[in-house]
Amino acid sequence: MCIGVPAVVLSANYDKMVATVDYGDGVPREVVIGISTERVKPGAIVIVHAGVIVSEMGEEEIIEQVEFFKQLLSDELEASSYLYRRYEALLELSRKVRGERGV
């Protein structure tokens, strides 16, 4: 089973095909751009698998995943709360990097 992890693009170097991302924990990490560079812009929410950006996610998809995890983990409040906070942090960071305020 392969799992991709959502992250926010902080910056991108298209010449080297690498981007700096944050998984919502405040630690910037360098990953390889594996999709169209037009989709890898600062503030974009992307899915990273094995150090490679494999797709882009919209805010709606993040919100859908939060709802899914809430239902799936309703008996595990601590785990559900952790995931919810992590996804909320990703949305907040994405908006901040894109220069959106008060959203």
LINDA-V601448 format. One record per run of one state. SS is the DSSP state (hx for helix, st for strand, lp for the rest). FROM is the first residue (numbers start at 1). LEN is the number of residues. If there is no record, write none. Layout:
BEGIN
((SS/FROM/LEN) (SS/FROM/LEN))
END
This chain:
BEGIN
((lp/1/4) (st/5/9) (lp/14/4) (st/18/5) (lp/23/5) (st/28/6) (lp/34/3) (hx/37/3) (lp/40/5) (st/45/5) (lp/50/2) (st/52/6) (lp/58/1) (hx/59/14) (lp/73/4) (hx/77/21) (lp/98/6))
END
